[in-house]
Amino acid sequence: MVGCPVDISADVAAQARSPLSFSPEPPPEVGATRVLTDRYVAFLTPMPTVTFVEALRFGPAEAGGVREEVRALLRPAGRTQAAWVVSSTQPELHEELLRLGLTPYTDPPLEEASTAMALTEAPAWPASPGVEVREAVSLEEFLAVGEMAARLFHMGDADAASLLDGQRIRYDLVQQGRANMRTYLATLDGEVVGEAQSTDCLHGTNLAGSSVVPEARGRGVYRALVSARWEHAVARGVPALTIQAGAMSGPILARLGFAVVDRQWVLCDRFA
């Protein structure tokens, strides 16, 4: 069982485990749907193959019934798979979901495990010489970020197209002052080499994905993207970062001072 570090509040830790429980309602234009229940949170992203089911508050005996309930919720939306996020504090539930036929999630852009992490103190790491980070402003920048993320995360054509449509909508929302997600790009020697997203949540800023082109890795680009989002969290008056880190970002974030709040399995439920 993973304990919560003493310097991470219960609220921040809860957000790290289940950011969808603490994020604002997505604007209708985004094409995302969030369903909050007393047993789980379901989130249908604009990408047709990516749906999350997290904050699981039920025992193994209820797993089969909840799975059918979620499937019935998703089928009318044309969904045929979902990513179930299971805490390491729920090993019996994990075993039961595997028995019911769920499998480790291996379809890009998701991974079969994640690490819930949080940062609540100002970063002490060095600056990244030559790296500049700024929020995306123009439509061209939003689309460039989307294209980079789709390529580096090896997304399928349908998900990539939905991601780009989403970036166009986010650009419009920024112009209207209605955005709750932030889009960042990093440049090195004038070239765009990295991108990052974040969501303004109740107990801090949740890091919602980041990527760096292979040829620019090891030069502090990722670190600079994290710093920019920390600065935004401080400016909001909620100085905390949370993330559900993958295999590549988890070790980096640990070196940068992020505390591990929980280890999580990500299981795929496929259905007709």
N, C-alpha and C positions, 0 to 999 in steps of 0.2 A: 504494500500500500504506500502511495506517495503522499508524504505529508506536505503541508503548506509552510513555506519559509516564514519565519517569525516577522520579517520586515515586509511581507506582502499581506495586505488587508484581505479579509474574507470576501469583500465585494470585488476587488481586483482579481483575486484567484478565481472566483465564480465566473467572471467575464472571460478569463483566459480559457476556462474549460468549455464555456458555451457562449461565444460572442453573439450568436443569433438571439439569445435571450435578452441581451442588453443593447442591441442596435436599434436605431430608429426605424419606423415603418418605411419601407422603400417607396419612393414616389411612383405613382401608377405608370408613368411613362417608361420606367426602367424595364417593365415586363417581368418583375420578380414577385413572388408571393410568399408571405410568411404566415404560418399557421401555428399559433401558440395554444397548447393544451396543458392539462395538469400532469401529463405523462411523458410528453416529448415536445420538441419544436421541430417543425418541418419547414424547409426553405427551398423553394423552387427557383433556381437562378435562371437568368435569361438563356443560359446555354442548355440545350435540350437534353443532354446526357448527364447534367450535374444537378443533383438534388441532395440536400443534406437532411439527416434526421439525427438530432443531438439532444442533449439534456434529458437522457433517458431516466425516467423516474418510475420504474416498475421492476418487478422481480422476474425470474426465469419462468415461473408458471404462467405469467401473462404475456410472454413474448410472442407466442403464436397469434393470439388475438390482436395484439397491437400491430404486428406485421400486416395482418389482413386489413386492419383499419387504415394503415398508411397506404397500402396498395390501392384501396378503394378511393382514397383521397387523390392519389396521383394519376390513376388511369384516365379520368376525364380530361386531364391536361396533356394527354399523350405521352406520359412518362412511362418508361419500361425498366428503369433501374434507379436505385437510391443508395447513397453512401450513409451508412449508420456509424456514428462515432460513439465508441464504447469506452468508458473510463477503465483504467487498470484497477480501480477500486471495485469493479463489478465483474470479477472473473467468472462467476457462475452464469451470469447473463450472457457473457461472451461465448461461453461453451454452448449454451442453449441455442443461441443464434446460429452458431456453426452447425449444430445438429439439425436446425431447421433448413439448412441449405445455403445460408449466406457464406460468402467466400472473401478472402482478403482482397481489398480494392487495389487493382493494379492499372486501371485505365487512366491515361493522362487526362487532366492535369493533376489528379489526386494520387496519393500513395497509400500503402497498406497500414501505415502507422503515423502518428503525429505526436508532438510534445507540446503540451500547454505550458507557456512560459510568460513571465512578466518582468518588467523593469519599472522601478519606482524611484530610482535615484538618478541624478544627472549623469550622463555618460562621461567617463574619464579617459576615453581612448583618444589617440592623437588624430589630428586633422589628416585629410587625404589630399596630398599635394596634386594640383592639376585637375582635381575633380570638382565640378560645379553641379549643384542640385537645385532645381527650381520646380515649382508647380507648373503643370501643363497649362497653357493659356489658349493657344490657337487650336482650331480643329485639326490642322495638320499634325500638331504635337500629340493630341489625343489619339489619332489614328496610328501614328508612328509607335506609340507606346503599346497599343493593342496588337499591332502586327508583330512587334518584338516578343510580347508575351505569348502569343499564339504559336510562334515559331519555336521559342525556347522551351515551352512546355509541351511541344509535340501534340497540339490539339488537332482533332479531326476537323474536316471542312465545315460541318454544321456548327460546331462549337466556336470555331474561329470566326465564322460569319456573324454569329450572335454576339460575340465579344466586340467586334467592330461596330455593330449596330448600337451596342450598349455604350461604347465610347462616344458615338455621335450624340446620344441622348445625354450622357454626362456632361459633354461640352455645353449643350443647351441649358442644362440645369445650373451649371456654373455661371453662365451669362445672366440667368434669372435670379441668382443668389439663393438657390434652393438645394444646392448639393450638400449631401452629408458624407459623400465619399471624396477623397482627395487623390489626385493623380500626379505623380512626380516623374521627372526624367533626369537622368544624370549624364553629363557630358565630360569627355576626357579629350583634351586637345581639340575641342570644338566638335567632336563626333559624339552622337548619342550612343551610349554604351550600356545604359541601365534604365530600368523603370521600376516603379513601385506604386502600390495602392494602399489606402488606409480608410477606415471608417470611423467617424466620430460616434463613439458609444457612450453609455451612461457613466462608466467608471474609468474612462481613459480612451485612448486611441488604439483601435485594433489594427494590426498590420495585416493587410489582406492580399498579400502576394508581392513578390519582387523577383526580378531576374537581371542578370548581368551577362553580356555576351562573353563567350569563352576567352577571347583574346584580351579582354580587359580585366579578368579576374586576378586577384592577388594584389590589386593596386588601390584598395580602399574604397571601391565604388559602392559595394553593398553597405559598408560601414557608414558612408556619407548619406546614403538613402535612409538608413535608420536614424541618423542624427537629425535629418530634416523633419522626420515625423515626430521625434521627441520634442523638437522646438515648437512644432504645431500643437502638441499636447499641452505644453507649458503655456502657450499663448491662449489656449482654451480655458486655462485654469484648472485642468484635470491632469496633473503630471504623472501619467502612467501609460506604459505601452503593454499591450497583450498580443499574443500570437499563438497560432497552432502550427508549429514549425515542422518542416519535413526533414528528411535525412540529411540534406545538404546544408540547410540553414541552421538546424538545431545546434550542432557543435560550434558554429561561428557565433551564434547568439550567446551561448554559454560562456565563451571566451570574452564576450563584450559585457558580461555582468548580468544577463538575464537569469532569473531563477526558474527552476523547473517546478511547476505546480502539479502536473499530472502527465502520465504517459497514456496514450489513447490508441486503441485499435480502430481501424477504419475498415468496415465490412461492406461488401457490395451485395445488394439484393436485386436480382434480375427476375422479371416476371412479364407475362404477356398481358 
